[in-house]
Amino acid sequence: MQFEHSAHLRAAHPDLVAGVVQATGITATADVRQRAAGHLARARERLAGGPESTFGEIQAWRRAYTAMGLRPTQYRCASEALLRRLRLDGELPRLHPLVDLCNAVSAAYAIPVAVLDLDRVDGDLTVRPAHGDEDYLTFAGDIEHPDPGEVTYVDAAGRAHARRWVNRQSGLSAVRADTSSVLIVAEALHADAERDVTGLVAALVADLTDGWGPPVASAVLTAATPRFTVRAAGVPGEEVAPATR
């Protein structure tokens, strides 16, 4: 299986950098609360200096949404929505250890992070403008079709795993109690995206290793290296050094 952003999308967003981590052996019983709390503390510290709307990472996504014809305050990128909730409520909801961890990492770095159950993704996964006939499963169980031109994650079966790029994930590939194999994707568009995504990936590798064991593979994708190969179990991948704490 291959994961990549389409050439059309990269041409429209040349500053795009994506971090990808493949992990197996995921369970719903791991205790990563301390690591998640550390990331949330970092997010709260940054929010103390000003609201999330002032962050360069968020502003870059707002500009991208405006360029795509979307109102950025109506359709917030996932990291902005998390930071806004953290600022207003003081906490983030607990759903699943891995989801909670990735939400905390997303808030700490102000970068959207998606977690997809690989057993529910059919074949290659491409981030591209929709044709309009892709099937998107909501968390309520309804089927929607992304608007033509709307950026989404599309697999080989024509199923859409996101709406409005990094606004909302699909209920189909969302992490469940029985999820064991995942693909984690972080995407950024701001000036220091490559540096920050590299740090985010390294932090996730350290967190996953502590909670579930070493990930199968990880990489930082740019225009020069745009594709990630999801590896079969037992096939070693590229290692990323743990982040400095």
C-alpha positions as CSV (number, residue, x, y, z in Angstrom):
1,M,0.0,0.0,0.0
2,Q,1.2,3.5,-0.8
3,F,0.3,6.8,0.9
4,E,0.9,10.1,-0.9
5,H,-0.5,13.5,-1.8
6,S,-1.5,14.0,-5.4
7,A,0.8,16.0,-7.7
8,H,-2.1,18.4,-8.2
9,L,-2.5,19.0,-4.5
10,R,1.3,19.5,-4.0
11,A,1.4,22.0,-6.8
12,A,-1.4,24.0,-5.2
13,H,0.3,23.8,-1.8
14,P,4.1,23.7,-2.4
15,D,4.9,24.2,1.3
16,L,3.1,21.0,2.4
17,V,5.0,18.7,4.7
18,A,3.6,15.5,6.1
19,G,4.7,13.2,8.8
20,V,3.7,9.5,8.6
21,V,4.0,6.8,11.2
22,Q,2.9,3.2,10.8
23,A,2.2,1.2,14.0
24,T,0.9,-2.2,14.9
25,G,0.1,-4.0,18.1
26,I,-2.2,-1.1,19.2
27,T,-4.5,-1.9,22.1
28,A,-7.1,0.1,24.1
29,T,-5.5,-0.8,27.4
30,A,-2.1,1.1,27.1
31,D,-1.5,3.8,29.7
32,V,-0.1,6.9,27.9
33,R,-1.8,9.4,30.1
34,Q,1.5,10.9,31.5
35,R,2.9,11.4,28.0
36,A,-0.4,12.9,26.8
37,A,-0.4,15.2,29.8
38,G,3.0,16.5,28.9
39,H,1.9,17.4,25.4
40,L,-1.2,19.2,26.8
41,A,0.9,21.1,29.2
42,R,3.0,22.4,26.3
43,A,-0.2,23.4,24.5
44,R,-1.6,25.2,27.5
45,E,1.6,27.1,28.0
46,R,1.5,28.3,24.4
47,L,-2.2,29.2,24.7
48,A,-1.4,31.3,27.7
49,G,0.5,33.7,25.4
50,G,-2.5,34.1,23.0
51,P,-5.3,32.3,21.3
52,E,-4.8,29.6,18.7
53,S,-5.8,31.9,15.9
54,T,-2.5,33.8,16.3
55,F,-0.4,30.6,15.8
56,G,1.5,30.6,12.6
57,E,0.6,26.9,12.0
58,I,-3.1,27.7,12.3
59,Q,-2.9,30.8,10.2
60,A,-1.3,28.8,7.4
61,W,-4.2,26.4,7.4
62,R,-6.7,29.3,7.5
63,R,-5.1,30.7,4.4
64,A,-5.3,27.3,2.6
65,Y,-9.0,27.0,3.5
66,T,-9.7,30.5,2.2
67,A,-7.8,29.6,-1.0
68,M,-10.0,26.5,-1.3
69,G,-13.2,28.6,-1.0
70,L,-14.0,27.6,2.5
71,R,-14.7,29.8,5.5
72,P,-11.8,29.0,7.9
73,T,-13.8,29.9,11.0
74,Q,-16.7,27.6,9.9
75,Y,-14.4,24.6,8.9
76,R,-11.5,24.7,11.3
77,C,-8.5,22.4,10.8
78,A,-8.4,19.6,13.4
79,S,-5.6,21.1,15.5
80,E,-7.3,24.5,15.7
81,A,-10.5,22.8,16.8
82,L,-8.6,20.9,19.5
83,L,-6.8,24.0,20.7
84,R,-10.0,26.0,20.8
85,R,-11.7,23.3,22.9
86,L,-8.7,23.0,25.2
87,R,-8.7,26.8,25.7
88,L,-12.4,27.0,26.4
89,D,-12.9,23.7,28.4
90,G,-9.5,23.2,29.9
91,E,-9.4,19.6,28.8
92,L,-9.9,17.3,25.8
93,P,-12.3,14.4,25.8
94,R,-10.9,10.8,26.4
95,L,-11.8,8.4,23.6
96,H,-9.0,5.8,23.2
97,P,-5.4,5.9,24.5
98,L,-4.0,6.3,21.0
99,V,-6.5,8.9,19.9
100,D,-6.0,10.8,23.2
101,L,-2.3,10.8,22.7
102,C,-2.5,11.9,19.1
103,N,-4.9,14.7,20.0
104,A,-2.5,15.9,22.7
105,V,0.4,15.8,20.2
106,S,-1.7,17.7,17.7
107,A,-2.5,20.4,20.3
108,A,1.1,20.7,21.4
109,Y,2.4,21.2,17.9
110,A,-0.7,23.0,16.5
111,I,-0.6,20.5,13.6
112,P,-3.5,18.3,12.4
113,V,-2.9,14.6,13.2
114,A,-5.1,11.9,11.7
115,V,-5.2,8.3,12.9
116,L,-6.5,5.7,10.5
117,D,-7.3,2.0,11.1
118,L,-5.4,0.3,8.3
119,D,-7.7,-2.7,8.3
120,R,-10.4,-0.4,7.0
121,V,-8.4,1.2,4.2
122,D,-8.6,-0.6,0.9
123,G,-5.4,-0.4,-1.2
124,D,-3.4,2.8,-1.9
125,L,-4.5,6.0,0.0
126,T,-4.1,9.3,-1.8
127,V,-4.9,12.8,-0.6
128,R,-6.4,14.6,-3.6
129,P,-9.3,16.7,-4.8
130,A,-12.5,14.6,-4.8
131,H,-14.4,13.7,-7.9
132,G,-17.7,13.9,-6.0
133,D,-18.7,10.3,-6.2
134,E,-16.5,9.0,-3.3
135,D,-18.4,7.5,-0.3
136,Y,-17.7,9.1,3.1
137,L,-19.2,7.4,6.3
138,T,-20.1,9.8,9.1
139,F,-19.8,8.9,12.7
140,A,-23.6,8.7,12.8
141,G,-23.5,6.1,10.1
142,D,-24.7,8.2,7.2
143,I,-23.1,8.2,3.7
144,E,-22.0,11.6,2.3
145,H,-20.2,12.5,-0.9
146,P,-17.4,15.1,-0.8
147,D,-18.0,18.1,-3.1
148,P,-16.1,17.9,-6.4
149,G,-12.7,19.5,-5.8
150,E,-12.9,19.1,-2.0
151,V,-9.6,17.7,-0.7
152,T,-10.0,14.3,0.9
153,Y,-8.2,11.0,1.6
154,V,-9.3,8.4,-1.0
155,D,-8.5,4.7,-1.1
156,A,-8.6,2.3,-4.0
157,A,-12.3,1.4,-3.4
158,G,-13.3,5.1,-3.8
159,R,-14.0,5.6,-0.1
160,A,-13.3,9.0,1.3
161,H,-11.6,9.0,4.8
162,A,-11.8,12.7,5.5
163,R,-13.9,15.8,4.7
164,R,-12.4,19.1,3.8
165,W,-8.8,17.7,4.1
166,V,-8.0,18.1,7.8
167,N,-11.4,19.2,9.1
168,R,-13.1,15.9,9.9
169,Q,-12.1,12.2,9.7
170,S,-14.4,9.3,8.5
171,G,-16.2,7.1,10.9
172,L,-15.1,4.2,8.7
173,S,-11.4,4.2,9.5
174,A,-11.7,5.8,13.0
175,V,-9.8,4.0,15.8
176,R,-12.0,1.5,17.7
177,A,-11.4,-0.7,20.7
178,D,-10.3,-3.6,18.4
179,T,-8.0,-1.5,16.2
180,S,-4.5,-3.0,16.0
181,S,-2.8,-1.5,13.0
182,V,-2.8,2.3,12.2
183,L,-1.4,4.9,9.9
184,I,-0.8,8.3,11.6
185,V,-0.6,11.3,9.4
186,A,0.4,14.9,10.4
187,E,0.2,17.7,7.8
188,A,1.5,21.2,8.0
189,L,1.8,24.2,5.7
190,H,3.6,26.9,7.7
191,A,7.1,28.3,7.2
192,D,8.9,25.9,9.6
193,A,6.7,22.9,8.7
194,E,9.6,20.5,7.9
195,R,11.4,21.2,11.2
196,D,8.2,21.0,13.3
197,V,6.8,17.9,11.6
198,T,10.1,16.1,12.0
199,G,9.9,16.9,15.8
200,L,6.3,15.8,15.9
201,V,7.1,12.5,14.3
202,A,10.1,11.9,16.6
203,A,7.9,12.6,19.6
204,L,5.2,10.2,18.4
205,V,7.8,7.5,17.8
206,A,9.0,7.9,21.4
207,D,5.4,7.9,22.7
208,L,4.3,4.9,20.7
209,T,7.4,2.9,21.7
210,D,6.7,3.6,25.4
211,G,3.0,2.7,25.1
212,W,2.8,-0.1,22.5
213,G,6.3,-0.9,21.2
214,P,8.4,0.5,18.3
215,P,6.4,1.6,15.3
216,V,6.9,-0.3,12.0
217,A,8.1,2.7,10.1
218,S,8.0,6.5,10.0
219,A,8.9,9.2,7.5
220,V,8.6,12.9,6.7
221,L,7.2,13.5,3.3
222,T,8.0,16.6,1.1
223,A,7.8,17.4,-2.6
224,A,11.2,15.7,-2.9
225,T,10.1,12.5,-1.1
226,P,6.3,12.5,-1.5
227,R,5.4,8.8,-1.0
228,F,5.3,6.4,2.0
229,T,5.1,2.6,1.6
230,V,3.0,0.9,4.3
231,R,5.0,-2.2,5.2
232,A,3.9,-5.7,5.9
233,A,4.2,-6.9,9.5
234,G,7.8,-7.9,10.3
235,V,9.4,-5.8,7.5
236,P,11.7,-3.1,9.1
237,G,11.3,0.5,8.2
238,E,13.0,3.8,8.6
239,E,13.8,4.7,12.2
240,V,13.4,8.2,13.6
241,A,15.3,9.1,16.8
242,P,13.1,9.9,19.8
243,A,12.4,13.5,20.5
244,T,14.5,15.3,23.1
245,R,12.4,15.9,26.2
